[in-house]
Amino acid sequence: MTQICFFTSSMMTTEFNEDGSEYPVLIKDDNQFLTNLKQHWPQNAKVLIISSRPDTYDTNDLYMNMYRESMEMSELSISEMNVYDHRHDYDIHEFDVLILSGGHVPTQNIFFKEINLKDKIHDFDGLIISLSAGSMNAADTVYSLPEERGEAEDPNYERYFEGLGLYDKRIFPHFQYFNGMKLDGLDMVRDIALKDSHNEDIYAIDDGVYFLKQDGKLYLYGKAIHMKGGEMTEVGADNEITKM
């Protein structure tokens, strides 16, 4: 297998109970996501999840178990699944599938640099699936959207830094939730992302929309909002494929 990358907002492996807790579900096939994933998934895959918060062991294990249950429920065969955090130092080349998890972008970026992931991942021969923060950190230049209280108004908060260099897009994930939301009194879209798009263009995507990189070519599955120069333009459409 040559390297194939799914850059997603969410892999859609979980849903929420009324009390806010998550539980595993069958992976949705929005924009043929599960169909395409099955096409490239190796039999009896060895899967490594690379954490976004390498010290939150209980949370990391919780999500690893939910991911595995969801994947097996979705008929993706797994022989082994592990999570890469500060408890373990794995050789990524011993695995078939890498999952770059979601979470806090700057924290994950520091961990990726700590384990020298950028140098290791480019000759990884297998399937890479990135989720949310993982997709943001997979870019050449990372756009780190403020997401925690105090970051939006902090003049020292860094919005741009070096990523893994797997593709040249910057994404704003979970757009359906953040559109209209405020952080530190600022509108997440109009006061933060659109303003930042004067520096670097950004692709806002809902859960179920993703980029697929194969044979050196990048495709958008579904509809994205392209933010550039303070303006928003629709790119692609639901259930359509757009070459980027």
C-alpha positions in Angstrom: 0.0 0.0 0.0 1.2 3.5 -0.8 0.4 6.3 1.6 -3.3 7.3 1.6 -4.6 10.2 3.8 -8.1 11.1 5.0 -8.1 14.6 6.5 -11.4 14.8 8.4 -13.3 17.0 10.7 -14.6 13.9 12.5 -14.5 10.2 11.7 -18.0 10.1 13.1 -17.4 7.1 15.4 -19.3 8.4 18.4 -22.5 10.1 19.4 -23.7 11.7 22.6 -26.1 10.6 25.3 -28.4 13.2 27.0 -25.9 13.5 29.9 -23.1 14.5 27.4 -21.2 11.2 27.5 -20.1 9.6 24.3 -20.8 6.1 23.0 -19.6 4.3 19.8 -21.8 4.0 16.7 -21.5 2.7 13.2 -19.4 5.1 11.2 -21.5 7.2 8.9 -21.1 7.1 5.2 -21.5 10.9 4.6 -19.9 11.8 1.3 -18.9 8.1 0.9 -16.5 8.2 3.8 -17.0 4.7 5.1 -17.2 3.3 1.6 -13.8 4.9 0.7 -12.4 3.9 4.1 -13.3 0.3 3.5 -11.8 0.3 0.0 -8.4 1.3 1.5 -8.5 -0.5 4.9 -6.1 -3.4 5.2 -7.2 -6.8 6.5 -6.5 -7.3 10.2 -5.0 -3.9 10.5 -2.5 -2.9 13.1 -3.7 0.6 14.2 -1.9 3.3 16.1 -3.7 6.3 17.5 -1.3 9.3 18.1 -2.7 11.3 21.0 -3.3 15.0 21.2 -2.8 15.2 24.9 -0.1 12.7 25.8 -0.6 12.7 29.5 -4.4 12.1 29.7 -4.0 8.3 29.9 -7.6 7.4 31.0 -9.1 9.6 28.3 -6.8 8.2 25.7 -7.7 4.7 26.6 -11.4 5.5 26.7 -11.4 6.9 23.1 -9.1 4.1 21.8 -11.7 1.6 23.0 -14.6 3.5 21.5 -12.8 3.9 18.2 -12.1 0.2 18.1 -15.7 -0.8 18.9 -17.0 1.6 16.2 -14.6 0.4 13.6 -15.3 -3.2 14.2 -19.0 -2.4 14.2 -18.4 -0.9 10.8 -16.7 -4.0 9.5 -13.1 -2.7 9.6 -11.0 -5.6 10.8 -8.4 -4.9 13.5 -5.8 -7.2 14.8 -4.1 -4.7 17.2 -4.8 -1.2 18.4 -2.5 1.0 20.6 -2.3 4.6 21.6 0.9 6.6 21.4 1.3 8.9 24.4 3.9 9.4 27.1 3.5 5.8 28.4 4.8 4.2 25.2 7.3 4.9 22.4 6.2 3.1 19.2 7.7 2.7 15.8 5.0 4.0 13.5 6.3 1.9 10.6 5.2 -1.3 12.5 1.6 -0.3 11.9 -0.8 -0.3 8.9 -3.0 2.6 10.0 -2.2 5.8 11.8 -4.9 7.9 13.4 -4.0 11.5 14.3 -6.5 12.2 17.0 -8.5 15.3 17.7 -8.0 17.6 20.7 -6.1 20.8 21.5 -4.0 21.9 18.5 -1.0 23.5 20.2 -0.7 20.7 22.7 -0.8 18.1 20.0 1.7 20.1 17.8 4.2 20.1 20.7 3.9 16.3 21.1 4.3 15.7 17.4 7.5 17.7 17.5 8.6 15.8 20.6 8.4 12.4 18.9 9.8 13.8 15.6 6.7 12.7 13.8 7.2 15.0 10.7 10.4 13.2 9.8 9.0 9.8 10.4 5.5 10.1 8.7 6.5 11.0 5.2 7.9 7.5 4.5 5.0 5.7 6.3 3.6 3.2 3.9 0.0 2.9 4.9 -3.3 4.6 5.7 -3.4 7.9 7.7 -6.6 9.2 9.1 -6.6 12.6 10.8 -9.4 14.0 13.0 -10.0 17.7 13.7 -6.8 18.9 15.5 -4.9 16.1 13.8 -6.0 17.4 10.4 -5.0 20.9 11.4 -1.6 19.8 12.5 -1.1 17.7 9.3 -0.9 20.8 7.2 2.3 22.5 6.0 1.4 25.7 7.9 -1.0 25.0 10.8 -3.8 27.4 11.5 -4.5 27.0 15.2 -8.0 28.5 15.7 -8.4 29.8 19.3 -10.7 27.3 21.1 -10.2 27.7 24.8 -11.1 30.6 27.0 -8.5 33.4 27.0 -6.8 32.3 23.7 -8.8 34.6 21.4 -7.8 37.8 23.3 -4.3 36.7 24.2 -1.8 38.7 22.1 0.8 36.0 22.7 -1.3 33.1 21.4 0.3 31.7 18.3 -2.1 31.0 15.5 0.4 29.7 12.9 3.2 27.2 13.2 4.9 24.3 11.4 2.9 21.2 10.8 3.6 17.7 9.4 3.5 18.9 5.8 1.1 16.2 4.5 -1.0 18.7 2.6 -1.2 22.4 1.9 -4.6 23.3 3.3 -5.7 24.8 6.6 -9.0 23.7 8.0 -11.6 25.0 10.4 -13.3 21.7 11.6 -16.7 21.1 13.1 -18.0 24.3 11.3 -21.6 23.4 11.9 -21.0 23.8 15.7 -18.8 26.8 15.7 -20.7 29.0 13.1 -22.3 31.7 15.2 -20.5 30.7 18.4 -18.6 33.3 20.5 -15.3 32.9 22.3 -14.1 35.7 24.7 -16.9 37.9 23.3 -15.7 37.4 19.7 -17.6 35.7 16.9 -15.6 32.6 16.0 -16.2 33.0 12.3 -16.5 36.7 11.6 -14.2 38.2 14.2 -11.6 35.4 14.3 -11.4 33.1 11.3 -12.4 35.6 8.6 -10.0 38.2 10.0 -7.2 35.6 10.1 -8.0 34.6 6.4 -6.2 37.8 5.4 -3.0 36.0 6.5 -3.7 32.4 5.4 -6.7 31.1 3.6 -8.8 28.5 5.5 -11.3 25.8 4.6 -14.2 25.4 7.0 -15.7 21.9 6.9 -18.6 20.2 8.7 -18.4 16.8 10.2 -18.8 14.3 7.3 -16.7 16.5 4.9 -13.1 15.5 4.3 -10.1 15.7 2.0 -8.6 12.5 0.5 -5.0 12.4 -0.6 -4.0 9.6 -3.0 -1.2 9.3 -5.5 -0.1 12.8 -4.7 -3.5 14.3 -5.6 -5.9 15.9 -3.2 -9.7 15.7 -3.4 -12.5 17.4 -1.4 -15.5 15.1 -0.6 -18.5 17.3 0.1 -18.8 21.1 0.6 -16.3 23.4 2.2 -16.4 27.1 2.9 -13.2 28.8 1.6 -12.2 31.8 3.7 -9.8 34.1 2.0 -9.2 37.8 2.3 -12.1 38.2 4.7 -14.6 36.6 2.3 -16.4 33.3 2.2 -16.9 31.2 -0.9 -18.5 27.7 -1.2 -16.3 25.0 -2.8 -17.7 21.7 -3.8 -21.1 20.3 -3.0 -22.7 17.5 -0.9 -22.0 14.1 -2.3 -19.6 15.5 -4.9 -15.8 15.2 -5.4 -13.7 18.3 -6.2 -10.1 18.1 -7.2 -8.1 20.6 -5.3 
